[in-house]
């Protein structure tokens, strides 16, 4: 991918701003949801389930990859959340699917759940905290189905950009909930929405657009505000030329993690921007993630 001001990135920012300017009212579906009655083969057999529903909305879907030989005692879980500035994107996007494939190869004994969530860039307009609530609903669904899936309580949350933000927010804000993640993997996700508004990067959609999206939830939607001594270990992968989510976001995040005694690692890549890591950097980042997980997810 072309670094920095790529055509795709500029389209995303334009779409982000237009969507946030056009839709001024929010509306959540209240439909009753009944879980899919999809059979899963015995643990001795691998299973792939595409577009399993965790809610009533068509966007509340997940892809499920369960390894052969799994068990409730040993099978670790990776929850993946795609990016797209909260307004676009999909779990099957061409720039996210290779990430899923790489992790499946590197973590063959893990169960992987790849999530979609309701996007802000559509109608009805889904303000924050819709996206946060969807990730929480997906976590609850997986937890309630853990016997059917034959998975353990050793969970990791990971995401890129907006997905990194949602992974951090779920892992930090709800660390005392159903599942306390063993680790968080954050690829260039923002941790402080108020700071995003007050100190925008050159590629930022602008303060007004972010204010519209946040809908007054800047503090409640900022993972950095929930850090304490119980926060899960966190690794962040950040390009130093990122002009959308500035490196200062990650510096502040990891300074607070360190101050609270939370195991953490901040990997910084000179010459890399936002969502356009080179193949070599991406491979290196996977190595660093794998090392971090081996250390903290026993």
N, C-alpha and C positions, 0 to 999 in steps of 0.2 A: 504494500500500500504506500502511496506517496505521502511523505511526512507532512505534518503540520496542516496547512490550509488545503486539505483535499476537497475535491468536489463533493464527495459523499458527506463529509463533515459539515461543509457549508450548507448543503441541503438540509441536513439535520437541524442545524441552528435556525435556519429560516423557517422550517416547518414548526419547530418548537415555538418560535415567537408568534407565528401566525395562529397556531392552534390556541395558544394561551390568550391571544387577543380576541379570538372569535367566540369562544364558548364561555359564558359568564355565569352559568348556573349548573349546579351539580345535581345528580339524580342517581341513587343507588337502587339496584334491583332488590326486591324483597321476596323473590320467588323461593319457595321451599326447595331444598336440595336433597336429593337422595343419592347416596354414593353409588358409583358404578358397581355392578355385580359381575366384575370380571374375575374369572378364575385364574389363579396363579399356580404353575406347576410345582411339584414338590421341590424342596431345597436342593436336591441333587441335580436339578435341571435349571439352566439359565433361562431368564425371562426378559423380554423386552415388551413394554406396553407403551404405546404412543397415544397421546391425547386423552389420558385418563382424567376425568373431571374431579376437582376438589371443591367445586362450588357450582352455582346455577348459571353463572354468566359464561358465555362461550369462550371468553378469554381465560377463565379459571381452569386451566388445563396443565398437565404435567406429562413428561416422558419419563419412563421408569426403566432402569437397567439393573437387573438383579443377577449376580453371578451364580454359577453352579457351586454347590458345596457351601452355601450360606447357612448361617445359624443365628439364633437370637443371642448367643453368647459372644460371637466373634466378628460378625459382619459389620464393618464400619460403614458409615453413611455420609455421602457428600450431597449437599443441596446446592444447586447452581441457579443463579439468577442473572438473566441477561440485562444489558444496558440499553441505551437509546434515549437518554435524557427524560425518562419517565413518560414520554409521549409517543415513541415509536419503538420498534424492535420486536423480536420474536425469538423463542428458544431455538428455532431452526434457522436463524439468520446465517448467511454464508460466512460472516466473520466470527460467529459464536460457535457454530457447529464443529469447527476444527478443535476448539478448546475442549469441547465435550469428548470428542474422539481421542484427543491426546490424554486426557485424564483417565479415560476408560482403559487405554493401553498401559498407562503408568500405574494405575491402581486397579488391577484386574480382579482383586478380591473384594472390592468395595461395591456397595449398592449406590447408584447415582440417580438422583431425582432432578430433572431439569424443568424449571418452572416458567410458565407464563403468568401474567397478572394483568389486571385491568389498566389500560393506558389512559393518560390524561388527554392525549391527542385524538379524541374521538367524540362521538355524541352518544349518550350524555357525557358532559365533561366531568372527569373523575379527579377532583381536587385531592390533595393530601388530606387525610391519611389513607385514602383508598388503597394505594399500592402497599403501604405498610400492613394494612388489615388483610390484604390478600396473602401476603407471605405468611402472616400468622395463621391464617386459615389453612394454608397448604401444610404448614408444620403440624397443625392439629390433626389434619386428615392423615398424614403419614404416620403420626404417632398412634392414632386410633387403629390404623391398619398394620401395625408393626408385627403382629402375630402372622397375619396373612403373608406379609412380605419376608418374614424370617430375618429381621434385622436387629442389631444391637442398639444400645443407647449411646454409642460412641459416634456422635454426629459432628460434622463440620459444615459451616455455611460459607459459600463463596460466590463472588459476583464481580462484574466489571462495570465501571462507571456508575450509572444509576443502580445497577445490580449490586455493585460493591457497597453503595450507600445503604441499600435495603438489607444486605447481609449484616452489615455493622449494626444497623438499627434494631433488627430482630434479635441479633445475638447479645447486644448490650442491654437493650430495654427490657427484654424478656428472659434474662439469664436465670431468673428464679422460677420460670414457668415449667411447662411439661418436660422440656429437655434443655439442659444447659450445654451449649455447644462446647466441644473440646478445643475448637480453634475456629478462627475467622480468617478467610483469605480475601483480601481486598485489592482488586486491581483498579487503581486510580479513582476510587469512589469518594465523593465529598463526605466530610464528617461534620461540617458546621454550615447549615443553610443560611444563618444570619450573616456569617462571614462571606459566603458566596454572593450575597446581595451587596454587602458593604465594600468588598474588595474584589470586584469582578476581573477575570482575566480578559485578554484581548478577544477571545472567542465566546465570551459569556453572552447569553441571550439578553441580558440586561436585568436591572433591578425590578422593573415593573413586571416583567414576565415571570420572574421567580416569585415575586410577592403574590401574583395571581395564582400560581401553582400551589404555593405553600398554604394560602388561604388562612394566614394567621398562625400557622403551626411551626414557625421557624425553630423555636426552642424545643418543642416536643418532637420535631422531626430531625433533630441533630444528634447523631450517635455520640458525639463527644461529651454531651451533657449527662450521659448515663454511665460514665466510666467510674468504677470503684475497684476495690481489691478483689472482687469476685468476677470481674470482667474476663471473658475467655482470652487465651493467648491469641495474638493477632499478627499476621504478616501482611504488609502492604507493598505493592509493586507500583512504582511511580516514575514516570518520565520527567526529567528535569526541564524539558522544553514544553511541557503541558501548559497550554494557554486557556484551557477550559476549567479544569480543576487544578488550581495552582499548587505547586509543591509545598507551599507554606501550610496548606490544609493538613498535609500528612505530618509535617514537622510538629505542628501543634497537637495533633492526635497522639503521636508516639511519645511526645514529651509528657503528656498527661498519663498515658499508659505506664510509662517508666516511673513517674512520680507515685503511682499507686501500686507499684510492685508487680505489674502484670507482665508476663513474658511477652516480648514483642520483638519484631524485626522489621525495619524499614529498608527496602532495597530501592536504590535510586539509580536511574539510568540516564547518563548524559546523552544529549542529542535525540532523545525519544520524546514524542509528543503524547497526545491523548488518543487512545484507541487505535494506534497505528504503529505498534512496536514492530521492529524488524523481526524476521524469522529467527535470527541468532539470539536476539534479546528475549524473544518469547520462549525459546528453548531453554535459555539460561534461567528464566523466571520459573519455568516448570521444575527445573532441578532444585531451585531454592525453596519452592513450595513443598516439594516432596520431602526435602530434608527437614523442613519445619514440622510437617505432619508426622514424620517418623519420630521426631523428638517429643512431640506433645500429645499425640493421639496413640495411646498404648492399648 
